[in-house]
Amino acid sequence: MTRSNRLASGNPRTSENRIVTISQFTDPDDSRQVEALIEFLDQFDQLPQAQQVRHHTHERLGPVQGRGVDVGCGCGRAVAELSARGLDVTGIDLSPHMIETARRRLPDERFTVADARKLGLPDASLDWYRAERVYQHLADADSGLREAWRTLVPGGRILLADPDWDTYLINAPESALTRRILRSFTDSLPNGRAGTRTTDQLTTIGFVDVTVSVMPMVFTSLPAVQRLLVEPAVEAAQIAGVITPEQSREWLDEQHRLEEKGQFNATVTMFVTTARRPT
Ligand SMILES: C[S@@+](CC[C@H](N)C(=O)[O-])C[C@H]1O[C@@H](n2cnc3c(N)ncnc32)[C@H](O)[C@@H]1O
């Protein structure tokens, strides 16, 4: 049985062959698949494209001083990098299991379990705030941003990095089917267009000096992103009922044929938005 056959049969989640749907990050401990989510994050974080985005966010955060947080820190990779740059950073995540893993891997760093919408910190206690690929999981992004506003000092800096999944493109001859697959991936996330939506929300709340930079992530190897980005999209489309198991099998087989000919390519754009709470 090929991998695409397994996916189309609707039984892809064995311990050897787990497909993670990115939407599970919304409530990772409840998904009972947190180990798979951690494995997913580890694989994603190692992609050169993901490393470039992280590096870009560190540059964009700029020479901040004082106390800061990385909200939705996962297993803490960015926390370790920011700390190595001399920043005073605490990693915060909703998932106790993620935080346990982060503490085990990075015993010298600080981590706390909390919800982005209720950080449990005093008013005006943070000089800077960072969240990468977190707001895509928040249906009520506004609550998270208001909490950021409340906890930042006047003049404090916020940085958000998220994709807008409507920028996700995959080379495929079947345009209409491919659009259905990719758009249902956007719609499977609570806030799949976070990358472009947050600018409005930040300014509505009162943040100023909003600037956006974009980082296209380009992938030319199917094996590198098959389980991270391609199969989850097909899975989302199947769950939404917009493609049949047979269509998903054929579409995935076509992706393998393109890969064999060196013609696989996929892109998604990350939006890195910074702003400031006015003084
Ligand atoms: C896609 S991962 C990104 C992790 C990390 N920021 C990175 O860039 O590798 C999303 C993370 O956000 C966390 N998360 C989801 N909803 C959250 C919430 N409401 N508050 C805090 N963390 C949340 C998840 O547990 C997960 O660790």
The ligand as an SDF file (V2000), in Angstrom:
LIG
                    3D

 27 29  0  0  0  0  0  0  0  0999 V2000
    2.6640   25.7740   15.3770 C   0  0  0  0  0  0  0  0  0  0  0  0
    3.2010   25.7950   17.0530 S   0  0  0  0  0  0  0  0  0  0  0  0
    4.4720   27.0420   16.9810 C   0  0  0  0  0  0  0  0  0  0  0  0
    5.4680   26.8850   18.0880 C   0  0  0  0  0  0  0  0  0  0  0  0
    6.6190   27.8930   18.0720 C   0  0  0  0  0  0  0  0  0  0  0  0
    6.1410   29.2550   18.2280 N   0  0  0  0  0  0  0  0  0  0  0  0
    7.4260   27.7790   16.8150 C   0  0  0  0  0  0  0  0  0  0  0  0
    7.4930   28.7650   16.0730 O   0  0  0  0  0  0  0  0  0  0  0  0
    7.9860   26.6980   16.5800 O   0  0  0  0  0  0  0  0  0  0  0  0
    1.8990   26.6160   17.9240 C   0  0  0  0  0  0  0  0  0  0  0  0
    2.1140   26.6300   19.4200 C   0  0  0  0  0  0  0  0  0  0  0  0
    1.1380   27.5000   19.9920 O   0  0  0  0  0  0  0  0  0  0  0  0
    0.6430   26.8880   21.1800 C   0  0  0  0  0  0  0  0  0  0  0  0
   -0.6880   27.4490   21.4200 N   0  0  0  0  0  0  0  0  0  0  0  0
   -1.8450   27.1900   20.7660 C   0  0  0  0  0  0  0  0  0  0  0  0
   -2.8390   27.9300   21.2690 N   0  0  0  0  0  0  0  0  0  0  0  0
   -2.3040   28.6790   22.2970 C   0  0  0  0  0  0  0  0  0  0  0  0
   -2.8380   29.6210   23.2200 C   0  0  0  0  0  0  0  0  0  0  0  0
   -4.1290   29.9540   23.2180 N   0  0  0  0  0  0  0  0  0  0  0  0
   -1.9900   30.1600   24.1320 N   0  0  0  0  0  0  0  0  0  0  0  0
   -0.6790   29.8300   24.1720 C   0  0  0  0  0  0  0  0  0  0  0  0
   -0.1320   28.9230   23.3210 N   0  0  0  0  0  0  0  0  0  0  0  0
   -0.9260   28.3640   22.3920 C   0  0  0  0  0  0  0  0  0  0  0  0
    0.6580   25.4070   20.8890 C   0  0  0  0  0  0  0  0  0  0  0  0
    0.6770   24.6460   22.0620 O   0  0  0  0  0  0  0  0  0  0  0  0
    1.9590   25.2730   20.0840 C   0  0  0  0  0  0  0  0  0  0  0  0
    3.0630   25.0350   20.9140 O   0  0  0  0  0  0  0  0  0  0  0  0
  1  2  1  0
  2  3  1  0
  2 10  1  0
  3  4  1  0
  4  5  1  0
  5  6  1  0
  5  7  1  0
  7  8  2  0
  7  9  1  0
 10 11  1  0
 11 12  1  0
 11 26  1  0
 12 13  1  0
 13 14  1  0
 13 24  1  0
 14 15  1  0
 14 23  1  0
 15 16  2  0
 16 17  1  0
 17 18  1  0
 17 23  2  0
 18 19  1  0
 18 20  2  0
 20 21  1  0
 21 22  2  0
 22 23  1  0
 24 25  1  0
 24 26  1  0
 26 27  1  0
M  CHG  2   2   1   9  -1
M  END
$$$$
